[in-house]
């Protein structure tokens, strides 16, 4: 990449944002950050605990502060939480401060990747697949509105996705 513009990864849980982000940062020689990990580091507790005590709204407020701060950094690859696009201010900060890559995968693929993960508060429901489908119906238009590039991660490993993003970036520069 000629410019050291930051890259922001958005998409649903299970799309591979953190895993692909780490690979991509390595390929591009950039620092990798994860907004959810940053929130956990700052609070000293995991995301489910924040949801339990502050609810989703409390978590979203914390997330907005972290995204505002992290999107101000140069030359980073940032993985955001699946719901980061729900707030206008997050979408504005992501769009105006870097290149936004939407990692898309179907709710069925998300379910396969997340069904055993107890650290996802929104999936602690009787029918997690239905919840993923519901979230996708709400969030997919926001992801697409915010993204500069859309990459499918369905049935693909992180290295292949990171290579595709890297190649697409070369075409942009």
N, C-alpha and C positions, 0 to 999 in steps of 0.2 A: 504494500500500500504506500503510495507516495505521501499522502497526507496521513497524519497520525490521529485521524478522527476516531472517536470512541464508537464502539458497537454495542447496541443494546438488544438483548434477546428477550422476546416476549412470546407468550404462547401458554397453552394449558398445562396443568400439572401432568407430569409423565411424558411431555414432549421431548425432554432431553436438554433443557436449557442449561442446567448446571454442568452436565457431563459434556455436552457439545461445547459449552463456553470455555471450559478448562482446555479442551483440545485446541479450540480455535485460538485462544490466547497464546498457547505454546507455539502454534504454527506461525502466528503473526508477530511473536516476540512482544506481546503486550501483557499487562497485568490483568488477572481475572478477579472479579468481585461478584458476590452473590448477595442481593438485597435481603433475602431471608436470613442468610447466615450473619449478615451485619446486624440485623435486628436482634437476633439471638445473642450475639456478642455484647451488644449494648444493654440488653435487659438482663442477661444472665439466665434466661429461661428459654425453653423451646416454644415453638409456635403454638402447639396445642394448649400450653399453659396460658399464653397471652389470650388466646381465644376464650379459654375457660373463665378468666378473671375480667377481661375487658371486652369480650365479644368481638365479632368481626369488625365493627366500627372502630373500636380501640386499636385493633391491629392495623386497619387501613390508615388511620392517622399516623401511626408510627412509620408505616411503609412510605407514606407520602414525604415525610421528613427525610428519610434515608434516601429515597430516590432523588429528591431535590439535591441533596448533597452529593451523592455519587455521580449523578449525570453532569455535574460541574467539573469532574476530573477529565484530564486528557489521556488519550491512548490506553483506554481500558476496554475490556470486554465485560459487560455487566449482564448477569442472569437475573431477571426479575421474577417475582412471584406470579402465579397464574392470574390473580385478580388485580394486578397492578394497573391494568388499563381501565378499570372501573371508574377511576377518578380523572376528571378533565385535566387537573393540574399535572398529573403523572403523564398523561398522553402528550400534553404540550411540552413538558420538560424532555421527554424522550425524543419527540419529533424534532425539536428545535436544537438539541444539543449533540446529536450524533446520528448515526445510521441505525435504523431499527429493522431487525430481522425477526420475522414471525416464523417460529418453528411450529408447523402444523402436524397434528396427527389426530386420527379419529377417536371418538370417545371409547370405542371398543379397544383400540390399541392402548389408550390411556389406562383403561381398566386393567388390561393385562399387565401393564408395567407398575401399577400402583396398588393392586388388590390386596397385597400382603403388608402394605406400609401403614402402620397405625399412627404415624406422625402427621397425617393429613386430616385436619379437623372437619373439613367439609365432606369427607367421605365416611365419616362415622355415622352412617345411616343404614336403614334396612336394605335399600337398593342403591348401592354406590354407582352402578352403571347408569341408572336413570338420572342420578344427580349429575354425573359427568355430561350426559346428553343435555340436561337442562342448562348447565353452566356454559356449554359450547354454544347453545342457541343464543344465549345472551351475549357472550364475550366474542365470538368469532367475528361479528361485524366490527367490533372495536379494535380487535387485533388487525384486521385488514385495513381499516381506516388509518391506523397508526403506522403500519409497516411500510418500509421502502422496498423490502424484498420478502417474499414468502418462499419458504423451503419446507418440503414435506419430509418428515422423519419416519414415516410409516415403514416398519420392517427394515430399518437401516441402522447401521451402527454409527456411533458418534464420530469416528474418524472419517467415514464417508461423507457425513453431513458437514463436518468442519472443512473438508477439502472442497466440497461444492460451494460453500459460502466463500472461501478464500478465492476460488476461481471467479465467482460472480463479482467479487470486490475488484479484481484486476480489470474486469470489463468496465467498471464504473470509473476507476481512476483515470 
